[in-house]
């Protein structure tokens, strides 16, 4: 059992590396990576907007935890996003912890999120269209099986 688990672990590591390279290519085409592109949103900002808008995650602590970042690090990004009118910080109501702020996505944030979401879907669609029918079916089955394993 140990040897087969080790082989599986090696395959998982190899897959993670391959996925990482593919994902990097996708991210470079859709998101602002180094501040020098004409795309306004970074991948981290996109994820933050998704967490707030789609998953109702609205505290700095929750976002820092989910992104595995320090609160101070994420606070810098959130402040920049607030200046860009992508989100709004609202102090906690009286009676709540006075240090807490709640995050809400703005209309501009929703538009930016929807635009990047559409670009991401276009990228995935174009990629899927480039695959043979057999590879497309393999990809679909693989995603379904991986989703089942990791639930």
N, C-alpha and C positions, 0 to 999 in steps of 0.2 A: 504494500500500500504506500509506503514512504517514497519509493522510487517513482511510482506513477504520479503521486502528488507533486513531486519535485519537477517532473516533466511538464505537468500542467502549469505549475507556477512559472516555469521558464517560458512557456507559450504565452501566458498572460503578460509577462514582462515584455516579450517581443511585440505582442499586440499593442501594448500601451505605448511603446516607442513608435511603432508605425502610426498609430492613431494620433499621437502627439505631433508628428511631422505633417500629417494630413490636416489636422486641426490648425496648426500654425499657418499653413498656406491659406486656409479659409479665412482665418482671423485677419491676416495681412490684407486680404482683398476687401473686407467688409468693415473693419474698424480702424480707428485712429490708433496707431501703435506708438509712434514717436513724436507726435505733435506736429509733424511736418506735412501731413496729408490734408486734403480739403474735406475730410470726413470729420464731423464734430464729435462723435461719440466713441469712447474707448470701450473695450470689451468689459472692463470692470464697471463702468457706468451703466452699460447695457444690462449687466447682471443685477446691479443694484435696482435699476428701474423695474426689471422683471420681478424681483423679490417684493418690492413695494406694491406694484400694480397688480400682479397676478397671484401673489401668495399672501398678501396682506401682512407682510413683515414690515413693521414700521418703527423699530427702535434701532439705535446705533449699536447697542449690545448684540441684538439678534443678527444684524447684518455682519458685524465683525466676527461673530462666532461661525456663521455659515460660510463666510469667505476665508476663514482661518487667518484673520488679520487682527492686529491690535486695534483697540478703539481709537487711539490717537492717529493711527495710519488711515483708518477709514474716515475719521472725522475730517481730515484734510480733503479727501475726495468729495465728501458730502458738502463741505463748505464751497468748494469750487462748483459743484453741481447746483448749489443754491444760487450762487452768483450768476450762473448761466441760465437761471430760471427753469431748471429741469425738475427741481423738487423744492418743497417748502418745509422748513423746520418750524414746528409749533411747540411751545413750551407745554409741559404737563399741566393739567388743570390743578387748581388748588386742592390740597389734600393728598396729592400724589407726590412722589419724590421730586423735589424742586430742581434737581440736576437733570432730570429726564427731558428729552425732547422727542416728539413724534414726527415722523417723516411722511410727507404726502407728495404724490406726484402732481406736477402742474400740467396744464394743457400742452405746453411746449414739450414737457417731458413725455407725455403720452404720444405726441406726434413723432418725436425723435425715436421713441421705443418702437412704434409701429413701422416707421421707415426702415430701421435696422432689422426688425423682424422680417419685413418683406424682402429686404436684400439677402438676408440669410436663407430664407425659403427659396429665393431665386437661385442662389448659389447651389443649394442642395438639389433643387430640381434639375439644374443644368448638369450637375455631376451625375445624378441618377439616369438622365437621358443619355449620357455618354457610355453607360454600361450596356453590355449585352443583356438580353432577356434573362439568360441563365445567371449572370452575376447579380442582376437586380433582384431576382428571386432569392438567391443566396443571401444577399444583404438584408432583405426583408425578413427572412426566416432567422437569420443570425441576430438581428435586432430584437425580434420577438423572444427568442430563446435567452439572450442576455438579459432582457428586461425581466423575464420570469426568474432567472437565477438570482438577480440582485434585488428582487422585491423582498 
